[in-house]
């Protein structure tokens, strides 16, 4: 019976494959948007084009891609490769041995992504109407950063 339950762990293969495919899709979207914004910079673009904001949105896609890649590779390391894998060939950030370590790694990656994702709204708000909705993401970043700090402290 227990051996049958262990075979369920191979569902992780589906999760890893989809996470990596999603990461590649977000990477391609980020690259496409970056090239479009570089084209606006080089050609001068129209007065409506805001290449700086487009580049920040491109960074959003790239960081989401990074989060999905970390998630996929972390799940593969934990559930498919197991603890007996030679860790000398792995990058330092992928030397995780538990779900807790993966959670902290993802938490830090999401915080970085939220920081980059919040910048376009904050920049737009500073040049336009700054309202309370622009401050939601910075507040979420502060709460997540404080909770991560207290979690690591214990």
GIBEL-V84641 format. One record per residue. N is the residue number from 1. RES is the residue in three letters. SS is DSSP state (helix for helix, strand for strand, loop for the rest). PHI is phi as a letter, one per 20 degrees, with the letter a starting at -180 (* if undefined). PSI is psi as a letter, one per 40 degrees, with the letter a starting at -180 (none if undefined). Layout:
n->(N	N)
res->(RES	RES)
ss->(SS	SS)
phi->(PHI	PHI)
psi->(PSI	PSI)
//
This chain:
n->(1	2	3	4	5	6	7	8	9	10	11	12	13	14	15	16	17	18	19	20	21	22	23	24	25	26	27	28	29	30	31	32	33	34	35	36	37	38	39	40	41	42	43	44	45	46	47	48	49	50	51	52	53	54	55	56	57	58	59	60	61	62	63	64	65	66	67	68	69	70	71	72	73	74	75	76	77	78	79	80	81	82	83	84	85	86	87	88	89	90	91	92	93	94	95	96	97	98	99	100	101	102	103	104	105	106	107	108	109	110	111	112	113	114	115	116	117	118	119	120	121	122	123	124	125	126	127	128	129	130	131	132	133	134	135	136	137	138	139	140	141	142	143	144	145	146	147	148	149	150	151	152	153	154)
res->(UNK	UNK	UNK	UNK	UNK	UNK	UNK	UNK	UNK	UNK	UNK	UNK	UNK	UNK	UNK	UNK	UNK	UNK	UNK	UNK	UNK	UNK	UNK	UNK	UNK	UNK	UNK	UNK	UNK	UNK	UNK	UNK	UNK	UNK	UNK	UNK	UNK	UNK	UNK	UNK	UNK	UNK	UNK	UNK	UNK	UNK	UNK	UNK	UNK	UNK	UNK	UNK	UNK	UNK	UNK	UNK	UNK	UNK	UNK	UNK	UNK	UNK	UNK	UNK	UNK	UNK	UNK	UNK	UNK	UNK	UNK	UNK	UNK	UNK	UNK	UNK	UNK	UNK	UNK	UNK	UNK	UNK	UNK	UNK	UNK	UNK	UNK	UNK	UNK	UNK	UNK	UNK	UNK	UNK	UNK	UNK	UNK	UNK	UNK	UNK	UNK	UNK	UNK	UNK	UNK	UNK	UNK	UNK	UNK	UNK	UNK	UNK	UNK	UNK	UNK	UNK	UNK	UNK	UNK	UNK	UNK	UNK	UNK	UNK	UNK	UNK	UNK	UNK	UNK	UNK	UNK	UNK	UNK	UNK	UNK	UNK	UNK	UNK	UNK	UNK	UNK	UNK	UNK	UNK	UNK	UNK	UNK	UNK	UNK	UNK	UNK	UNK	UNK	UNK)
ss->(loop	helix	helix	helix	helix	helix	helix	helix	helix	helix	helix	helix	helix	helix	helix	helix	helix	helix	helix	helix	helix	helix	helix	helix	helix	helix	helix	helix	helix	helix	helix	helix	helix	helix	helix	helix	helix	helix	helix	helix	helix	helix	helix	loop	loop	loop	loop	loop	loop	loop	helix	helix	helix	helix	helix	helix	helix	helix	helix	helix	helix	helix	helix	helix	helix	helix	helix	helix	helix	helix	helix	helix	helix	helix	helix	helix	helix	helix	helix	helix	helix	loop	loop	loop	loop	loop	helix	helix	helix	loop	loop	helix	helix	helix	loop	loop	loop	loop	helix	helix	helix	helix	helix	helix	helix	helix	helix	helix	helix	helix	helix	helix	helix	helix	helix	helix	helix	helix	helix	helix	helix	helix	helix	helix	helix	helix	helix	loop	loop	loop	loop	helix	helix	helix	helix	helix	helix	helix	helix	helix	helix	helix	helix	helix	helix	helix	helix	helix	helix	helix	helix	helix	helix	loop)
phi->(*	f	f	f	f	f	f	f	f	f	f	f	f	f	f	f	f	f	f	f	f	f	f	f	f	f	f	f	f	f	f	f	f	f	f	f	f	f	f	f	f	f	e	n	l	e	f	e	f	c	f	f	f	f	f	f	f	f	f	g	f	f	f	f	g	f	f	f	f	f	f	f	f	f	f	f	f	f	e	d	e	m	f	e	f	f	e	f	e	e	f	g	f	d	e	d	c	b	f	f	f	f	f	f	f	f	f	f	f	f	f	f	f	f	f	f	f	f	f	f	f	f	f	f	f	f	e	c	e	e	c	f	f	f	e	f	f	f	f	f	f	f	f	f	f	f	f	f	f	f	f	f	f	e)
psi->(d	d	d	d	d	d	d	d	e	e	d	d	d	d	d	d	d	d	d	d	d	d	d	d	d	d	d	d	d	d	d	d	d	d	d	d	d	d	d	d	d	d	e	d	a	i	d	d	h	g	d	d	d	d	d	d	d	d	d	d	d	d	d	d	d	d	d	d	d	d	d	d	d	d	d	d	d	d	d	d	d	i	e	e	i	h	e	d	e	i	i	d	e	e	g	i	e	i	d	d	d	d	d	d	d	d	d	d	d	d	d	d	d	d	d	d	d	e	d	d	d	d	d	d	d	d	e	b	h	h	i	d	d	d	e	d	d	d	d	d	d	d	d	d	d	d	d	d	d	d	d	d	d	none)
//
